Amino acid sequence: MGTLFDLNGKLAIVSGAGSGIGQSIAFTLATYGAEVAILDVNELAAQQTSAAIQQQGGSASFHVCDVSQLESVASIFETITAGKNLDILINNAGIAHVGNVEHTTAADFDRVLNVNVKGVYHCLKAGVQHMKARGGSIVNVCSVAAYVGIPDRFAYSMSKGAVHAMTLSVAKDYLSYQIRCNGIAPGRVHTPFVDGFLAQNYPGREQEMFDKLSKTQPIGRMGQADEIGALVLYLCSDEAAFITGTSFPIDGGFITLNN
C-alpha cells in the first residue's frame, strides 16, 4: 500500500515561514517528508521554525530573505538548490494594510506592492527557473480579498488580486514544463498576528472583537493555520497532479455564503 501525500525526496521553499500560516505550511510539508527551506525577513523566527522542525525529526534550513529584493531572492534560491532540484514553492510572505483609497498613502501603497506583489514575482521568477528541468508545484497564498470587497483593505486587496492573476499566468505559461501553479484564498485564520492586532487596537475588548470577526465567516469561526497547511500539502502532492491554474477558497464559506 502506498502512502498518500508522500513528499519524501522533495525540496520545498516556503516564504514567510517564520510564523503563522507559513510556519504551519512548513511543518506540514516537513511532516510528510519534504526538505523545507524556511524564508523569512525575521532571522530569529526563521531559525526557531527550522529548529522546531528538526526537533520533530524533519529536515529544514533557515534563510533570512527580504522577498522585495530580487537580487537577494535569486541568490538565496541558488544557495538552497545547489546540487538539488526544487520541487515545491510556496509564496506566503506578505504584509497587511488597513485603509480605503483616501487613507492609503503612496508610501503605504508602495510598501504593500513591494512585498505582496513584487515579492511573489521575485520568487516566481527564481522558482520557475529551477523547476523547468523536471517540473514542480507552486502554491501562491492569496486571500478572499481578491474576490470580494472588504472594507478598508484597498492596497491589500489590490495586491492579492495581482497574486491571483500571476497564478493564472504562470500556470498557463509553464504547462509544457510540467510546472503546476495554484493559489489558495484563506478567509480569517487565527494566528498570533490576529491576537497582536486585537491587543493593539482593541485593548480590553480582545475576546469581544475576536468573536465578532469569527462570526463574519458563515461557518462561525476562524480557520486554523494547520487547516491551511493541509490544503497546501494536497496541492503539492502527486495526488493533485491533475490540478493547475486554480484558486481554492478556504474561508468557511465567506466568499459564496456571505450574502
C-alpha positions in Angstrom: 0.0 0.0 0.0 1.3 3.4 -0.9 1.3 6.5 1.3 -0.9 9.4 0.4 0.8 12.8 0.1 4.3 11.4 0.3 6.8 14.2 -0.2 10.0 12.2 0.6 12.9 13.3 -1.5 11.3 16.7 -2.4 12.7 20.1 -1.7 10.3 22.9 -0.8 10.8 26.6 -0.3 8.3 28.4 1.9 8.5 32.2 2.2 7.2 34.0 5.3 7.5 30.7 7.2 8.8 32.1 10.4 5.3 32.3 11.9 1.6 31.9 11.3 0.3 30.3 8.2 3.7 30.0 6.6 5.0 28.2 9.6 2.2 25.7 9.7 2.7 25.0 6.0 6.4 24.4 6.6 5.6 22.0 9.4 3.1 20.1 7.4 5.3 19.7 4.4 8.2 18.5 6.6 5.9 16.1 8.4 5.2 14.4 5.1 8.9 14.1 4.2 9.9 17.3 2.3 13.1 19.0 3.0 11.9 22.6 3.8 13.8 25.8 3.3 12.4 28.5 5.6 12.5 32.0 4.2 11.7 35.0 6.5 12.8 38.5 7.0 12.9 37.8 10.7 16.0 35.7 11.3 15.1 34.6 14.8 11.6 33.4 13.7 13.1 31.5 10.8 15.7 29.9 12.9 13.2 28.9 15.6 10.8 27.3 13.0 13.7 25.4 11.4 14.9 24.2 14.8 11.4 23.1 15.8 11.0 21.0 12.6 14.4 19.4 13.1 13.5 18.5 16.7 10.5 16.7 15.4 12.6 14.7 13.1 12.1 16.7 9.9 14.6 18.3 7.6 14.7 22.1 7.5 17.1 25.0 7.0 16.5 28.8 7.5 17.4 31.7 5.3 17.0 35.4 6.0 15.3 36.9 3.0 13.6 40.1 2.1 11.4 39.0 -0.8 11.0 42.5 -2.0 14.7 42.4 -3.1 15.2 40.5 -6.4 18.9 40.0 -6.1 18.6 38.6 -2.6 15.9 36.2 -3.6 17.8 35.0 -6.6 21.0 34.5 -4.5 19.2 32.5 -1.8 17.4 30.3 -4.3 20.8 29.5 -5.8 22.1 28.6 -2.4 19.2 26.4 -1.4 19.1 24.5 -4.7 22.9 23.9 -5.1 23.1 20.3 -6.2 19.4 19.8 -5.8 16.1 20.1 -7.6 13.4 22.5 -6.5 10.1 20.6 -6.3 7.8 22.9 -4.3 7.5 26.7 -3.9 5.1 28.3 -1.5 4.7 32.1 -1.9 3.3 33.0 1.5 5.2 36.1 2.6 3.0 39.2 2.8 2.1 42.2 4.9 -1.3 43.8 5.7 -2.6 47.3 5.5 -5.8 48.9 6.7 -7.3 51.8 4.8 -9.5 52.8 1.9 -8.1 54.6 -1.1 -8.3 58.0 0.6 -6.5 56.8 3.6 -3.8 54.9 1.7 -0.7 57.0 1.2 1.6 56.5 -1.8 4.2 55.1 0.7 1.7 52.6 2.1 0.7 51.5 -1.4 4.4 51.0 -2.5 5.2 49.1 0.7 2.3 46.6 0.1 3.2 46.4 -3.6 6.8 45.7 -3.0 6.3 42.8 -0.6 3.0 41.3 -1.6 3.3 41.7 -5.4 6.9 42.1 -6.3 7.9 39.6 -3.6 5.8 36.9 -5.2 7.1 38.0 -8.7 10.7 37.6 -7.5 10.1 34.2 -6.0 8.2 33.0 -9.1 10.9 34.3 -11.4 13.6 32.4 -9.4 11.4 29.4 -8.8 10.4 28.5 -12.3 14.0 28.7 -13.5 14.8 26.0 -11.0 11.8 23.9 -11.8 11.9 23.9 -15.6 14.2 20.8 -15.8 11.7 18.4 -14.2 8.6 20.3 -13.2 7.2 21.1 -9.8 4.3 22.6 -7.8 3.8 26.2 -6.9 1.2 27.5 -4.4 0.5 31.2 -4.0 -1.2 32.3 -0.9 -3.9 34.7 -2.0 -6.9 35.9 0.0 -10.6 36.2 -0.1 -9.9 39.9 -0.5 -9.0 39.2 -4.2 -12.6 38.1 -4.9 -14.9 40.1 -2.7 -15.0 43.7 -1.4 -13.7 44.0 2.1 -13.9 47.4 3.9 -10.7 49.3 4.3 -8.4 46.9 2.5 -7.7 48.9 -0.7 -4.0 48.2 -1.0 -4.1 44.7 0.4 -6.9 43.7 -1.9 -5.0 45.2 -4.9 -2.0 43.0 -4.0 -3.9 39.8 -3.6 -5.8 40.4 -6.9 -2.4 40.6 -8.5 -1.3 37.4 -6.9 -4.3 35.6 -8.3 -3.6 36.9 -11.8 0.0 35.9 -11.6 -1.1 32.4 -10.6 -3.1 32.0 -13.7 -0.4 33.4 -15.9 2.4 31.1 -14.6 0.1 28.1 -14.8 -0.6 28.8 -18.4 2.9 29.7 -19.5 4.6 26.6 -17.9 2.2 23.8 -18.8 4.8 22.3 -21.1 7.4 22.3 -18.3 5.1 20.2 -16.0 5.0 23.1 -13.5 1.7 23.3 -11.8 0.7 26.7 -10.2 -2.3 27.1 -8.0 -3.5 29.5 -5.4 -5.3 29.3 -2.1 -7.6 32.1 -0.8 -7.9 31.9 3.0 -10.5 33.8 5.0 -9.7 34.9 8.5 -7.3 32.5 10.1 -6.4 32.5 13.8 -2.7 33.3 14.1 -0.5 35.2 16.5 -0.9 38.2 14.1 -4.6 38.3 14.8 -4.0 38.2 18.6 -1.5 41.0 18.3 -3.7 43.1 16.1 -6.6 42.8 18.6 -4.4 43.6 21.6 -3.0 46.7 19.9 -6.3 48.1 18.5 -8.9 46.8 21.0 -7.3 46.6 24.4 -9.7 45.2 26.9 -12.1 44.1 24.2 -10.0 41.4 22.6 -12.5 38.5 23.1 -15.4 40.6 22.0 -13.7 41.6 18.8 -12.4 38.0 18.2 -15.9 36.7 18.4 -17.2 39.4 16.1 -14.5 38.7 13.5 -15.1 34.9 13.8 -18.8 35.3 13.1 -18.1 37.1 9.8 -17.5 33.7 8.4 -20.6 31.6 7.8 -19.1 28.6 9.4 -18.9 30.6 12.6 -15.2 30.5 13.4 -11.8 31.5 12.1 -9.7 28.9 10.3 -6.7 27.2 11.9 -3.3 27.5 10.4 -2.9 23.7 10.2 -6.0 23.5 8.1 -4.3 25.8 5.5 -1.3 23.6 5.7 -3.4 20.5 4.9 -4.8 22.1 1.7 -1.3 23.2 0.6 0.0 19.7 1.2 -2.6 18.2 -1.1 -1.9 20.7 -3.9 1.9 20.0 -3.6 1.4 16.2 -3.7 1.3 13.8 -6.6 -2.4 13.3 -5.7 -3.1 16.8 -7.1 -1.2 16.1 -10.4 -4.3 17.0 -12.4 -4.8 20.4 -10.8 -3.3 23.7 -12.1 -4.4 27.2 -12.7 -7.0 27.1 -9.9 -7.5 29.1 -6.8 -9.1 27.4 -3.8 -11.1 29.3 -1.2 -10.5 28.0 2.3 -12.7 30.5 4.1 -15.6 28.9 6.0 -18.0 29.9 3.2 -17.1 33.6 3.3 -17.0 34.1 -0.5 -20.0 32.1 -1.5 -22.3 32.2 1.5 -22.0 35.8 2.9 -25.0 37.2 1.1 
